[in-house]
Amino acid sequence: MTKVKAIIFDCFGVLTSARWHAFLDSLPDGVDIEAARAVHRAYDAGIISKEVNASQIEEITGHSYAEIDDISSEEIVKNSLLLEYIRELKDRGYKIGLLSNIASNWIRDSFLADQEQALFDVMIMSFETGIIKPDPRMFEMVCEKLDVLPEEAIMVDDIDRYCAAAEAVGMQAVIYRDFKQAKQQIEEQIAG
């Protein structure tokens, strides 16, 4: 088995609670959630502006964008246990990456403090690339920037299809459900 050299983490639902998913979960039956997801994916990829995203999401969900932003903001909680574990992994010599579907530089500007950002050797945001997970190019790009082969990397994400896409390019994957489970699976994959 190939030695693990890098661990890559998603942001929303892993380093923090999933703001957008929490909002979608709160919508009543009859709302076209798939249409809302499609609009939000275009926004995360940098294809449409914040204003177009807001207008279309409001039309689909019946919620004002300010209300959605408030709902989402209430859900932001740092996963301090995971950040401490990432520090431990870094100290053990592993390369650390962050790979996130996001439409702005919020992670760098507002979410992670400088010392937390320093834990990551590479941070790739979809708005900077014009592509979003589960596009295989996202996973290939993070491995290339970390200077590791896909089989030398573990992707940690809370979305099953993103983990499947990472595995399809040769990476190992951990579907994040909670800290204890994820840490155990990461350690098992590191041990081979």
N, C-alpha and C positions, 0 to 999 in steps of 0.2 A: 504494500500500500504506500502511496505517495505521502511524504511528510507534509503536514499542514504548515504553511508559512504566513498565512494572512486570514483574518476574520473581518468580514464586512457586515455592517449593521445598517438596517433601515432606521428612519427616524420615527415616523408616526406609527404608534402601536407597539414600538420597541423601545426607543429612547424616551418616548413620551406616549401618552394615551392618544388614540387616533381621533383627532378633532372632527374631521370630515365624516368618518364612519359613524361617530356618535350622533352627529346631526342626522345622517340618513336613517339611522336606526329609530330616530324619534318621529319620523314622518308616518302619517296614517296610510292605511291601505288606499289604493286608488291613485297615489302619486307615482308618476313614472320615474322611479328611482334610476333605472338604466339610462334614461335620457339625461338625468342630472349627472350621473357618473360620466357619460360621454362628454358633456360640456366641461366638466371639471378636469377630465383627462386632457382636453385641448388646452385648457388654461395652464395646467401643470407643465405641459410641453412647451409653453410659451407661444402657442399658435394664436390664441385669442387674448385680448387685453382683460384686465381686471374689470373694467366697465362692462364689456360684452359678457363676461362670465357672470357678473352680478345681475345684469338684466335678464339673461336667459335662465339663471337659477331661480330668480324671483318669479319669472313666468311659469316655470315648471312646478315649483314647490308651493307657491303662494305665500312665501315668507320674504320679508324685506332682507336685503343683503346685510344691513346693519344688525338685524335680529340674528341672522345666521352667524355672523362674525361673533356676536355676543355668546351664542350657544357654544360655538367652537372654542372661544377663548376660555370659557369656564372649564373646559376639559383638559387644558394643558397642565400636565404634571410631569416633572422630570423623573426618570427612573434612576434614582441615585444609587441603588444597589447595582444596577447594570453599569453605570458610569464608573463605579469603583472597581468592578470586575474588569472592565475594559482597561483601566489603569494597570491592574494586575497582569493582564495579558500582554500589554505593552512592555511592562517591566520584565516579563519572561521572554521578550525578544520577538513577539509576533508583530507583523505589520497590521495596522488597523485602518479600515476604510469605512466611509459613510456613503450610502447610495440611497437617494431619496427622490420621490416624485413630489416636487414642490414648485410653485409658480413664482417664487421670489427668493430673496437672500435672507429670509427670516431666520433660518437656522444660525447663520453667522452673525447677523445683525442683532437679534433679540433673544434667541433661545440659549445657545451655548456660550458660556463665559470663555474668555481667552484661554484659560488653563484647561478647560474641557476641550476646546477646539484643538489644542496642542496634542491631545491624545490621538488624533486622527492624522495618519500620514497622507491620506487622500480624502477629499470630500467632493462628491459629484452630485450636482443637483440637476434635475431634468430641465429646468428653465434655461440652464446654461448649454445644454446639449441639443435641445429641440426634439428629444426622444424620451419616452417614458418606459419604465418597467411595465410589462414583461418583455419588451424588445430585447433580444439577445445581445444587441450591441451595447446596452448599458452594462451588462455583466462582463462582457469582454473588455470594455473600456476601463472599468475599475481594476480588473486584473492586470491589464497592460500598464496602467499608471502606478500600480503597486509593484510592478516588475515581478509578477508571479504567474505561473500557469494556472488555468482554471481549476485543475485537479489539486492544486496546492492551497485552495481557498475555500472557506466556509461562508455562505451567505446566511444571515439571520434576518428573517422577515416574518411578519405576522400574516401575510397574505399567501395562501397555499399556492396559487398559480404563479406567484413571483418566485417562490422556492422551486417549483417545478421547472420554470424557465431557467433558473440558475443551474439546476441539475442537468438540463438539456445541453448546456454549453460545457459541461464537465465538472462543475463545482459541486461540492457537498453543500447540503442545506439543512438548516434548523428552522422549523416553523415555531415562531415565538408564541407561547401561550401564557407563560409566567416566568419569572426570573429563575426559580429553582429548576424547573424543567429545562429551560434553555441552557443554563450553565452546565447541567449534567450532560446534556446531549453534545454540547460543544466539547466538553472534556473527553467524552467517549470518542468523538471523532478525532480529536487531537491524539489520543492514545492509540488510535488505529484499531 
